[in-house]
Structures are given as C-alpha cells and as structure tokens.
Amino acid sequence: MNRLASRPAAIRPVRRASALRWRIRCTPRLKTGLRTAGAVALAWAGHTAHAQSTLVMYGIVDAAVQYGRFNSTNGATASAASGNLQASRFGLLGKEDLGGGYRANFRLETGFNIYTGVGGGAIEFNRGASVGLSGPFGSVDAGYLYLPIYWVFLASDVGTYGLANPAAIMSLEHTTTLGSSGTGGFYRNAVRYRTPETLGGWSSEIGYSFGAQDPAGQTLNGRNVGANVQYAKNGVLVGYGFNRYQYYASAAASDASEQLTHVLAASYDFGRVVVGGNYVYSKRADGTGWFASAALLNARVRVGFGDINVGVSRRIENGDARAIACDVGYVYYLSKRTQLYGFATTILNNNHSTQGFALLNSTAAKITPGFDPWAVTAGLRTSF
C-alpha cells in the first residue's frame, strides 16, 4: 500500500520546488470542526476582553524633622521623624473585571520608617490586607480592615490629607476615644459590606469582626460590629457611625465587656475654604465607669500654592480629665504628588489629664498630669 494513501485524507504531502510542504485538504467533517473551533475561539476572545486585570503599586514617602517638648521629664529636643504628615507606606492594589459590572479586587499595604528602613512591625501588612468582590449589589471585602466608624471620622477631618500625624486633634480623638484602637482601627478576621454608588448621594456600610477567635475560653475577645450611613452631595457631607467592641477586662474574666462608640460628623466645601466637625461619645461597660466625649472643628483654606490647615478639639473623660488641642500648618505643593509642609501643635491638659502626642512620640503617649506638650515639625511628602 502506498504510504501516502494511508495518511488521513485531510493531510497529504505536496512536493513543490524541492521543498516538502503540507497542504490541508478539508473534508466536510473537518470544515464543520474548524467552524466550531472558530466559534469557541471567538467566544473565548469575547470573554477575555472583559476579564481585564490591573495591578497598581502605590505608596507615600514622608520624611520630617521635629522639635518639641513631649513630657515633663525631658527638655525640648530635636529629632528625625518618619511620616509626620502621612505615615510612609507601600501598597499593592489588584483589580480584575469579571464582566457584567462585576469585579474582583485585593489590597495589601504596609507601613515603614523612612529613616530606619524598618517596615511592617510585628504584622507584615500592618496597614490592611483584604480581598473582595463588587458589582451592582455593592461590595463585600474580607481581611484585616478598617470598619465603618473610621470613614465617618475621616470625612469630618478636612485637612489636606486628613488624619495628619502632627495634628493635635489626632492625638486627642483618634488615640483612645473611638473603639479599641483609635477610630475603629484595623480589625482582624473582619468582613465588610458597602452599598452601591448609585443611591443619590447616600451610602452605608456594615462591618463585623470575628475577633481573636481564641479557643481558650475568651472567645469574644476583639469581637466587633459597626455600621454607618453618610450623605455627600453638592459640597455637603453628613454622617453617623457606631461601633461595638467586645473585650475581657482581665485574663481571668469569663464575661466579655464592651465599648460602644457613636460619631456624628459633617463638612461643607465653600470652594477655597472647607470646614468640618464631629462629635464623639464612647463608653465602656467594664465596671470602671470609663467614658469619653470629644468635639472637633477644623478647616482647610487654599492660599497661594498650598493649603492652610487649622484645627481645635476638646475632650472630656471620666475623672474630670479635660484637654484642648490646637494645631496650625501649611502644605505647599511643589507638584501634584510632592509637597513641603510645616505644622505647630500643642495639647493643653488640666490637672487630671495625661494626653500626649502618641503619633509624634509614641513613648510619650501618656504624660504627667497637667503637662502641656508642644511640637513644631517640617517635612517633605511625595507619593507614587
């Protein structure tokens, strides 16, 4: 038998110009198969056209020098400081278009000290780690997350970048007044739902943390639930948030205590001037009688090539502890991403208050009752 005749009818060798080439001869069955394969390929191409993925690397690098007196035991000192306007950080944001208006996403972010190179601390992604889905229904995220009360507080801080570290209001309100670790803080083992962005200026979210998931008995340690509702339109923003955090007052406690916090916030954009304010009330149910309330008023004013930032806050705690914090600063734009800044700030404590600059000098978070810490700082911030 001719060896060529034994090959499939669809493929026969053709010798042409001393070169052996293969010619594809399509039988009706093969033609049908090729049409089917083509249709599948077109369908797959249409699918992959929707499934576009993006990976964004972003971050902030902020270096400063500061001079101030942070406690009563030491005189005024000068020092280098990392992240005095915004904490230096590095992050990755990934998104994938799933088609039909649905999208998958993840975020990983860690902080670092620009002067020492130390980053992350005991937690690798100490500024958040999450994965989630979004679509017409809104969005759902899970991981190590800020929960709803934080975003209400942030909306009321109208400084150039919000929550600036040299702002005295940060040390006063953010450190202990709200939740267990600042304005809700980051919570591990957390899930969060947000409404879609099509509600005419209204938005809401609810968050839940499973807590430490400690199998040794104190299973409610770090358990948290919170929610918010906000309205933002035509320069007006108003919002309300609450947070319920559970913890154990001691290692031997069998029943969990709780801290319940409420925040009311508002801001208004006049154009060159933006003003914001909030009121916070927080109380713990652990037999200590601890409570705190605070009020904030701040503003951002566009002057020249930068922003003037001013803020004042007053806080009252149990035991008649009272403090007033003031700050003023200027952020000068060298470009859209790079700024020079300078701030002056102080906290006025009464004889029962021990509030220090926790975010400028962590070793002086609590100070001698009645001492008034102060500081000035100047630095350079750039983002990518």
PyMOL commands that set and color helices and strands:
alter all, ss='L'
color gray80, all
select helices_A, chain A and resi 28-50+148-156+168-174+318-320+362-364
alter helices_A, ss='H'
color red, helices_A
select strands_A, chain A and resi 11-16+19-24+53-69+77-82+89-99+102-111+129-135+138-146+186-194+202-209+224-233+236-247+257-269+273-284+291-303+306-317+321-333+338-349+374-383
alter strands_A, ss='S'
color yellow, strands_A
deselect
rebuild
show_as cartoon
